[in-house]
Amino acid sequence: MLAPFLYKNKIEAGCDEAGRGCLAGPVYASAVILPQDFKNDILNDSKQLSESKRKKLKVIIEEEALAWAVAFCTPKRIDKINILNASFEAMNKAVQQLKIQPELLLIDGNRFKTSSTIPYECIIKGDGKMASIAAASILAKTYRDEYMEKIDKEFPEYLWSKNKGYPTKAHRAAILKNGATKYHRKSFRLLPENEQRELF
């Protein structure tokens, strides 16, 4: 059972990202403030749920959250500042877009760099512990998946509607055959060490 809050008397925003380990596409992040009495039996870390459950929860979260926001950093930005900093930047952007100012940020993971004065607490595997972080993980994942399905139409040979940009065998085989696209992250190792070649 996910905990509804860390401190009962604070406005808490759960924050999480999606797409950190991908070879292509942006990294997305979300911040969500849930009402303290929010209850949902399906809500969990997005990675533990089927696509249909995530889509159902996305609608529920958007309707019932006190505030929510989604932001992203492009592959170009990821290449410039590295994926960890881009994840933090996307989370900070999501927090800035919230229509209610949180008093505490609950961050999934073990570290964070903030661009605001709002205090934060890092919670390892927080998306499986705190309802607001799980909700943020759902929004970040569903919005990113939708984006990858959209750009899949532009470059269908990379199968992004299936692999969402993650380093699957088929995705790597397509990179080897066709080279890299403008959506690929130049700073990532797109091919195994023994198959490295000029891709851009």
N, C-alpha and C positions, 0 to 999 in steps of 0.2 A: 504493500500500500504506500503510495507516495505521500510525503508530508505536505500539508497545505501551505505551511510557512515556516520560516526559521525563527522569527520573533513575532509574537502575536500583535504587538502594537506598532508595527512599522509597515509602510507601503513598500513592498518588495517587488522588484522586477527580475524575473528569471531571464538569463541570456545564454544563447547557444549558437553554434555555427554549423554549417553543412558544406561539404565539398573540399575540405582541407587536403585530403589525400588524392584528389583527382588530377589527371593530366591535362584536362581541358575544362574551360568554363570558369565563371567567377566563383568566389567563395561568398556564400550568403550567411547572414546572421539575423537573429530576431531577438527582440526583447518583449516580454509579456508580463503584464500585471493582472493577476487573477483576483476575483473577489475571494475573501477569506473562507467563504462557505462553498466554494466551487467543488463540485464532486463529479467525477466521471470514472466509471469502472474500466473503460478501455484505455484511458490515458496512460502512456508509458514512454520510455525512450523511443524515439522514432525508428531506431534501428531494429527494435523488437517487434515492430508492427508491420502488417501487410500494407500494400499501397492503398487498398480500398479503405482500410481503417484510418490511415493517415488522412485521406481525403475527407472522410466523415468528420474527423476531429478538427480539421482545419476550419470547417464551417462553424462548428460548435465554439471553438476558441475565439474566432473572430466575432461571433455574436455575443458571447458571454464574458469575455475579458473586459476589465475596466479600461485597459489601454493595450495596444499592441503595435509593433512596427517591424518592418523588414528592410534590410539594407544589404548592399553587396560591394565587393571590390573586384574590379576587372582583372583578367589575366595580365594585362600590361602593368597594372598597379602591383599585383602579386610579384611580378618579375622585378619591379623596382624596389620594393620594400621588404620582400620575402613573405612567405605564406603565413608565418606566425603573426607578424605585424599587421598583415592585411586582415587576418581574422579578428584581431583586436580592433582595428580601424572600423571594420564593418559592424562589430558589436557596439562600438561607441556611436557610430552613425545611427544605428537602430535606437539606442537609448535617447539620443538627442531628438528623435522624431516622436517620442511618446507624448501624448497629449496630457498625461499626468506626470508630474515630477516624482520619481521614486525616491525613497529615503535610504534604500539599500539595494545594491545589485547583487544577485546571486549568479555567479559565473560558473559555467560548466568547465571543469578542468583544474589544473594546478597553478596557473598563473594568468595574469592579466595586466595590461597597461591601460590606464584610464586617461581620458582627455577631459574629465569633469571633476568636480569636487565631491561627487556622490560616493560615499564609502561603498566598498564591495567586499564580498567574501567568495573565495574560490572553493568549489566543492567537487572533489574528484568523483567521477561517474555521477554527477549531479542530476543528469537527465533520467537516471533510474531511481532517484531519491526524492527530488522536489517537484511538485506539480507544475510550478511556473517554469522551471527549466525544461521539463518534458514538453510543455506547451510550446516553448520557444524552439525546441528541437524539431517539433512537428512543422511549424511555420517555415523555418529555415529550409528544411528538407523539401517540403511540398512546393514552395516557390522556386527553389533551385531546379527541382525535377521538371517543373513546367517550362522553365527557361531552356533547359537542355533538350526537351522534346521539340521546342520551337526551332532551335538552331540545327537540330537533326535534319530538318527539311532542307536546309541549305547544304549540308554535307552528310547525306545519308550513309555513305560508305563507312563512316566511323561508328555507326550503330549507337549513337548517343541516347536515343529514346529507350534503349535497353540498358546500356552500361552507365549512363549519366556522366560519362567522362572519367570514370574510374579505370585503373589500369588492368583491364581484362586482357586475356590472350587475343581475342578478336580485335579489340581496340588497338593493341600494340601491333598486330599484324597489318591493320589498315594504315597505321603510321609508317610502318616499314615499306609498304607498297606505294602509298600516295604522298608521303611526306607529311609535314605538319601544317595546320591551318592557323588563321589569325586568332582562333579561340584557344589554341594550345599554349601552355605555359612554358616559355623558353627556358626558364631557370630550373625546370624539372628534368629529371632523367626520363625521357620519353621512351627510350628503348633500353633493353638490357645491355650491359657493358660490352658484350661480345658482338653486338649488332649496331653499335654507335656509328652514325654517319651524318652528313650534312642534311638537315631537315628543313631549314628555313631559307 
